[in-house]
């Protein structure tokens, strides 16, 4: 039901603001599946020390089966199916790059998910766009000062700067980038929400976390 409401709203919604400056002007695609990782000289990890050249924004990742997830974060038990399916959108840029609210909303929750290969500082916004539809957007891998002064329920206007990208030292040990994700059901979670899922559960989770590109107009 919520998925249908969201997709119907998106067809007629007013244009959204740029999430990051230059996004609507064009960007370079980036792949982190097996072939993309091979081209970048990666094996089973994407360490924060890896340099991704960003003369302009690099974007990719939704519904991508990735080859860079390893270790207990993504395979918590021996013999269990690993989480490899990425259902957010990654936008690579230099640390400190501003992030803007694509549409009006309120702070749902925030926290520093400070575990290795986690989101680091994270903000989740709620968007009540109709009486029947509220959805959420997640912003991960931010700078720590992005969380300073925030309050749950605080309003954020379309186009307002809400955060900056964090460096590898604070963002979970990844090259600087934004993980952006649309979420239709928070399932009671606050400050955190999975962005990588088991491939066997793909169709279920795609209806809860639809492609963010449509919301961003790219």
N, C-alpha and C positions, 0 to 999 in steps of 0.2 A: 504493500500500500504506500509506504513512505517513498519507495523508489519511484513509483509512478507519479506521485505528487511532485517529487523533485525534478524528474525529467520533463514533466509538463510545465512546471514553473520556469525551467531553464529556457524553454523555447521562446518565451515572450519577456524574459527579464531584461531590465535596463542594462546597458553595458557596464562591466565592472572596471574598476581602476587597475592600473598596472601593479602587479604584485611586487615586481622589482623593475627599476628603471631600465628601459630598453627592451623589455620582454616582448612588447607588441611590435617592435620594429624588426625583430628577427633574432634567431638564435641558432646555435649549432647543436644537432642531435648528439647524444652520447649513449652508448650501449654498455651495459655491464653484465650481459649474458655471457655464455662461454666464448663466443667469437669476439665480442667487444672487449672482454677482459684480456683475451690473448693479444689483441691489437695494442692494448695499453701496457702489455708486459706484466700482467697480474696473474696470480695463480688462484688461490682460494681466499684472498683477503684484499681489502682496500685500505691500507694504513694511512693515517693522517699525514705521514711524511711524503706520500706519493704526490707529485706535482701534476695537477691537471691545468693545462694552460687555458686561460680564460680571457683572450682578447675581446670576446663578447660572451654572453651567457651560453652555457651548455645545459641542455634540458633533456630529460628522458626518464624512463624507469617504470611507467605504469604498466601493470600486467606483464612484467618482465620476470622470467625465471632466471635468477641471478647466480653467477658462479663465484661470488665474492663472500658468501656467508659461510662461516665455519666456526667450530667451537661450541661450547655448551650453551651460549646465548641462543643459537639457532637449532641445535640438536641437543635438547636437554637430557635425553636418556639414550643409552646404547640401544641400537636397533630401531629407534623411533624415526618416523618420517621427519626429515629436516624441513625447516621453514625456509623456503627459497623464493617464494612468489612475492614480488614487491608491488604494493597497491597504492603507493604514493607517487608523487611527481618530484624528482630531484632537480634542483636548479643550482648549478655550480657557478660560483663567483668568488671574489676575494673576501677574506674575513673583514668584517666591518661594513659590508654592503648593506644599505638600508632595505627593510622589508615593509611593505605598505598593506593596509587592509584593502582587499579587493571590493568589499561592500560593507555597509553598516553592520555592526554587531556589538556584542558584549563579551567581556571576558568570562568564559565558563570556568576555567581553571588554569593553573600554571604550576610548574615545579621544575627543579633541576634533576633530571634523570641521569645521575652522574656515574653510571656504571660503564665499564668498557664496552664499546660498540653499541651503546644506547643512544638516545636522542640528545643527551646533555640538556641544557635549558630549553624548555618547551612551553608554548602558549597554545591554548585551545579557545577558540571563539565560538559563540552561539549566534546564529542568524535566524531570527523569527521573521520570515519573509511573507508569510500569509498567516491567517488565523489557524490554518490546519497544518502548516509546515514550518518546523524548525530543524535546521541542520547545523553541522559543526565543521569548522576548519581547524586543522592542526598545523602548527609551525614548529619544526624541530631543528636541532643543531644550531641554536642561537647563541649569542654572547650572554654572559651572566648578567651584565648590566641591563639587558633587555627585560629582566624580571623585576628590576628595582621600581618601587612605587606602584606596582600593579595591585588592583583589588578585584576580587570576584564581583561580577556585576557591572564593572566599569564599562562605559560606552566607548566605542571606537567608531569613528566616522570613515566612510569610504575615502580612500586616498591618504588617510592619516598614517604616519610612520608608527609602526607598532614594535619594531625590533631591529636588530642587526645580526648579521651572520657571525657565528662564533669561530674561533680558531680551533685547530685540532686539539689543543691542550684542554679545552673545555667542552667540546661538542661530541664527545664519545670516541675520539681518535679517528676522525674521518677528514679527508680533504674538505675545506670549507664549502658548504652547500646548504641549501634549504630543502628540508623534506616537507612538502606541502601535501595535505591529504584531506579530502572531503569525507565526512563521516555522517551517516544518516541515523545511527543509533549508538549512543555512547555506552549503553549497557551498564550504566552505573559507575563507569570509570571516571576519574578526575586526574588531570595533569599528565596523563599518559594514555596511549592507545596503540595496539600493535600496528605496524606498517608492513610486516613481512609475514606471510601465511604459508601453510602447507598447500602444495599444488593440488592435492586431492580435494581441497575445500574451495577451490577457485571460484566456482559459480556462486556459492553462498556468499562469500565475502565481497565479490564484485558488486553485489546488490546492496551491500551495506556501505562499501567504500567505492563509489563510482569514479570514473575517470575525471581527474581534477582539471584536465585541459579544457573541458567544456565550460566550466565555471570561469576559467581564466581567459577564455576567448582566444586560445591558441590552437 
